[in-house]
Amino acid sequence: MKVIEKLKTLIDMARMKYAHTDNKQEFENPQADMSTEHSEKDNTGNVADTKEPRVSKDNKNADENKTVNKVETKTNKESHTGQKIKKEESNKEYLKLEPISEYAKTFRDHCIQERKRISTGWLNFDKLLSGGLSNELYIMAAETSTGKSAYMMAMAESIAASGSADVIYFALEMGRDEFIARGISAISFRHHKNDESADLVTTKDVLYWSFDEKSHDFVRVPYEHYSIYSDEYFASYGENLFIKEAGTDGLTVRKIANCAAAWKREHKERPVVVFVDYLQIIRADPEDRSQSDRKTKMDMIVTTLKALASQIGMPVFTVSSVSRASYNGPINTQCFKESGDTEYTGGILLGWNWCGVTDQSDANERNREKKRCADRGYRIMKLEVMKFRNGERDSAAYFKYYPAYNSFEEITNTEADRYLKEQVKLKKTF
């Protein structure tokens, strides 16, 4: 036993020596001539005390190596057993159950604490959502190029301008310059609605060149032409709006959740709303092999965003494009791309329809409505609540959307009904 104890001590010393080294290290065995007493059975089956015979130096080292291996194996087993016990204890703690009466005080505190209402910026939509945004995951399904990103941006800017919450906008599809240019365009449109002498500025005016027929050359609109709108943009949203670009590597849902959770920890007293534009562009986590297929990736993304909203405590609003198989018909809960858990995990599901176009199956009628919209400069959009566990579903808010200026005006259901009836009359004339 003395040999085993001594070798065990040497092993412990060696482990301490190489604790900070990644490479596997070996230590030299002691060369001292050692002999031990041991008990063995004789031919009669009785136990007899005998002295260990002397062996050569090489054989002795071999025996010592075997003993070392046995000790190391025993030590590893003990370590593994200890980890297993700790894990079981951790699981017991995690699965610990308490009667609901223990939660009474916490629930009361939640009910009586003063909470700011976070308005979307549109009265009718706030009514549909029972007052505005809460700590839920909102998923808006929409076809491509129907203004879904423009709508989310307008809502984010409205919240930032009100000061009711900080806004973190994960812009996975566009950069900050385009985001700001769209905001400047919307501000110019609002000014022009109040004063027709105010200059109108489009997103293209801010970002790109245009061909001038007089000079027969491409020109840029000078910054001075819209600087007043730019100043208003940063004055209105600058302190409360945070735009996070995807960068060259993209953003995984884990990075998005960690960023938002860290902000929440550092600003405990300040509400925050998270916008993610949009679901399908979130990058698969390279460290998670289970995200190798698109459906599993979407399940992980939606589940994580749901936990961010309900467990960490913040409204999370995102959009999802729909599969092309769902085009040419009204948006419904079956339209989500790689829906997986999306339909079930999303707290509030919304459908974004371009009236007369995305809800229309007749291709000729869709094209005629697109032309009418282009001529008048706006579209009628319907935002329908398709799933709301604690509220009213199958209800909708309507908007006039001016795509050239990224601007939205909420209209009443009466106005929307009048428009839809006119649409039916026009359809009958063809």
N, C-alpha and C positions, 0 to 999 in steps of 0.2 A: 504493500500500500504506500510505503514511503516513496517508491519510484514513481508511482502514478501521480502522487501529490506533487512531487518535484517537477515532473514533466508538465503537469497542468499549470504550475506556476510559470514555467518557461513559455508555455503557449500564451498565457495571459500577457506576459511581458512582451512577447513578439507582436501580439495584436495591438498593444498600446504603441509599440514602436512604429508600426506601419499603418496606424489608424487613418492617417491623412494621405495615404498613397493609393492611387487607383490600381496600380499593377499588383498582381498577386505575388506576395513575398514568401520566402521560406527562411527558416532559421536553422542553425547548425545544432545537431543533437549533442548533449554532453558526452564527453569522451571518458569520463571517470569510470573505473571498474567497480560495478555495483553488483551485489548479490542479495537476494531476498529469500526469506523463508516462505514456503507455501505448503499446503496440505494436499495430499493426493491419496487415492485409494490403492491398497496393495491387492495382490491376487485373491486374497480372502474376502475382500470387500470392506475391510476395516480401514479406518482413516489413520494414516501414519504421517508423522511429521518428518520431513526430509529436507535436506539442504539442496539448493539448486546447484547442479553440476556446473563446473567452470566451462566456459565456451570460448571460442576464439573471438577476437575483437570484432571481426566482420559480422559474425553471427549475432553477437551481442547488440551491435548497432541495428541490425535488422529487427531483432526482437523489440528494441526500444522504439523503432519506427512504427511497428504494429501497435504498440501500446499508445503512442501519440495519436495514431489514427483513430483508435477506439475512443480516446478521451475527447478528440475533436468531434467525433460523431455524436458522442454523448452530450457534449456542450451545445452542438447545433440543435439536437433534439430538444434540449432544455430551453434554448432560445426560442425555437419554433413554438413549443408548448406555451411559453410565456406570452408570446405574441397572440396565440390563439385565445388564451384566457382573457387578455386585454381586449381583444376584438369582441369576444362574447359579452364581456362586461359593458363595452361600449354599446353593443346592440341592445342589451337589457335596458340601459339608460335611455336609448333612443326610443324603445318601445314602451317606455313607462307610461302608464295610463293614469289619468286623474279624473275625478268626477267633474262634470261641467260646472258645478257650483264653485269650483276653484277659479273659474274664469269670470265670475260675475262682476267683480270689481273692475277688471280690465275692460269688459264690455261696457260697463257704465262710463268709464273714463273716455272710451272711444265715442260714446254717444253725446256726452256733454262738452267735449272739447270743441273749441272754436275752430272751424275749418273754412278756408276760403273756397268759394264756389269758382270753378274754372270754366268760364264760358267759352264756347267754340267761336263766338263772334256773330252767330246767327240765331235769332230768337226761336224760330220754329224748330230748328235742329236741337237747340237746348231743351225745348219742351219734349221732344221725342226721347231724349237721353235723360229725362228726369232731373233737369237742372244744368247739365253740362257734362264735362268729363270727370270720371271717377277712377279709382285704381283698378281698371279693367284693361284687357287686351282688345283693342278695336281693330278689326280687319275689314278693309273695304275692297271688294272685288270689282274689277273694271277691265274693259277691253283696252287694248293699246291705243294711244293717241286720242283719248277722250277727255283729258284734262285732270286725271287723277292726281298727278304730282302737283299741278298748279293749285288744285283745291287744298291739298295737304299743306302746301307752302303758305297759302292765304290764311289758313287756320292757325298755323304756327306763328305767323307774323301778328295776327290779331291778338293771340294770347300774350306774346312778348310785349306788344304795345300797351296792353291793359295793365301789365305789371302784376297780374294775379299769380304768375308762376314763371320760373325760368324754363326755357325751351332748349332741349338738345335735339338737333336735327341731324340724323345720320344720312348724308347725301351720297348714296352709293352710285347714283346714275349720273350726276352732274357735279361740276365744281362750284366753288363759291362765287366766281365771277358771274356765271349764268344765273345762279340763285339770286344774287343781288340785282342783276339786270332785269330779271322778271319782276322783282319787287319795285324797282324804279318805274318800270312801265305801268304797273298797277296804280302807283301813286299819281302818275301823270294823268291817267284816265279819270281818277276821282276828281282831280282839280279841273279837268276839262268838263266834267259833268256839271260842276258848279259854276264854271266860267269858261264859256266857249272860246275865249281869246287865249286861254292857257294852251301851251304847246303839248301835243301828244307825242309820246316817245314809245317806240316798240322795243322789244328785246333785241331785234336785229339791228336797230339803230345804235344800240349801245355796244354790241359785240362784233358786228360785221361791217363789211363795206357794201355800198350800193352803187349802181351804175348811174351816173349823171348824164342825161341826154344832151345837155347843153355843152358840157366840156368833153363829152365822149370819153369819160374816164371814171374810174372807181374812186369814190370819196368816202370819208368817214364823217359822221356827225360829230362836231366838236364837243368836248366835255362841257364847255360853258353853256351849251344849249340845254343840258339837263342837270347841271350841277345843283340847282335848287332842289330838285327831286332826290338827288343823291344825298344831299345834306339832311333832308327830311327822313330818308330811309335810316341812316345811322343814328339820328337823334331819336327816332321812334322805337327802333328795335335793338340798337347797338348794345345796351347794357344787359338785356335779358335773353338774347338769342345767340346760341352757340351752334355753329355749323361744322360738323365733322365730316371731312371727305374720306373716301375709301382708300385713297392712295394707290400706289402701283401694286401692292400685295392684296388689296381688298380687305374686308373686315369679316371676321367670323362672328357668330352670334355670341360666343363667349367673350370676345373683346368688347362687343357692344354692351352686353350685360354688365361686365366688370367696370366699364367706363361710367355707365349710368349709376351703378351701385356706389362707386367711389364718390361720385359727385353728391349723392344723397347723404352719405356718411359725413362728408365735409360741410354740408349745408343742411343740417337736420331741421332747422326751423323754416326752411324755404321750400315750398312745393316745386316740383319739377315735372314737366311733361316730355315724353320721349316720342319722336317721330322717326320711323325707319322707312326709307324710300329706296327700294321696296324689297319684299320678301325673297323673290327669285334671284336677286343679285347678291344676297348674303353668301359669302364664301363658305364652302365646306371646311370643317376643321381638319387639317392634315394629321393631327394627333389622334383623331377619333376614326378608327378604321370602319366603324359601323356606318359612317356617313358616305359610303362608297356609292350608294344609289340615291337618286333624287328624292324618292319618297321618304326614305329614312332621314335624309338631311332635313327635309321640310318638317317632319315630325319633331326632330330635335330642336329646330329653330323656334317653332311655334310653342313647344312646351317650355323652352327657356324664357321666351318673351312673356309667356303667361305667368311664370314664377316671378319674373322681374316686376310685373305689374301688381300681383296680389300679395307676394311675400315681402318684397322690398318696399312696395308702396308707392306707385306712381302710375298715371295713365300712360299707356303705350299704344300709339296709333300707327298702323302700317297699311300698306296696300298690297294686293296680290293680283297679278294678271291672271286672266282666265285662259283655259285651253282653247285652241281654235275650233275644236269640236263644239264648243259652247257659243260660238259667234252666231249672229243673226237670230237672236232670241233674248228675252229678258234675263238679266242676271238672277241666278238663284243659288241655293246652297250647294248644288251639285257642280257648280261652275269652277270651283277652285282647282288650279293646277296642282297635280300631285297632292290632292287634298289631304290624304292620310288623316292625321289628327286635327287638321285645320278646322274642319267643320264642327268638330266637337270641343276642341280646346279653346278656340277663340271665344272670349266672353260675349262680345257683341259683333255680329256679322252684318255688314252693310253692302248693299248693291248699288253701283253707280251706273246709271243708264242715260244715254243720249236719246231723248225722246224722239221717236220717228226714225231712228237709225239703228242703234244697238238692240232695240227691242222689236225690230221689224224684220220679218223673214223674207219679204219681197225685195229683191235686189234693185229693181227699177224704182220702187218707192224710196228706198234708202238713198239712192243717188239724187232723186228729186229733192228730198229733204236736206241733204248736204248742200245742194245749190241754193235753196231758200235761206239756209243759215248763213252761207257765205255772203249773200246779197244783203241781208239785214244786219250782219255783223255779230250775231250772238246765237247761242244754242239754248234750248231748254233742257236742263239736266234734272234728273230725279234721283235722289239719294234715299234709298229704302232701307228700313230696319228689318232684316230678315231673321235675326235671332237676338233675343234679349231676355235672358232668364228672369230678370226681376223687373221687367218693364213691358211696354206694349210693342208688339211686333206687327209686321205687315202694314206699317204706317210709313209715310214718306215726307220729305221736305223737297221743295223745288227751287231751282236757281236759274237765273240768266247767266250764261257764261260767255264772256267776250274773249275769245282765244288770242286775238292780236295783242291784248293788253293784260292777259293773265288776271282778269278781274271777274268777280262774282257778285251778283245781286240776288238776295233772297226774295222770292215772290210768294204770294199766298196760294193756298190750294185752290181758291176760287179763280185766280188768274191762270193757274196751271190748267184747270178744267176747261176754261174758256179756250185756251190755246189748243188743247187736245181735241175739242169738238171741232174747231176750225180745221185741224189737221185731217179729221175724218171726212169733212166736206170736200176738202181739196183732193183727197184720195178718190172720192166717188166721181170726180170730174174727169179722171183719166181712164 
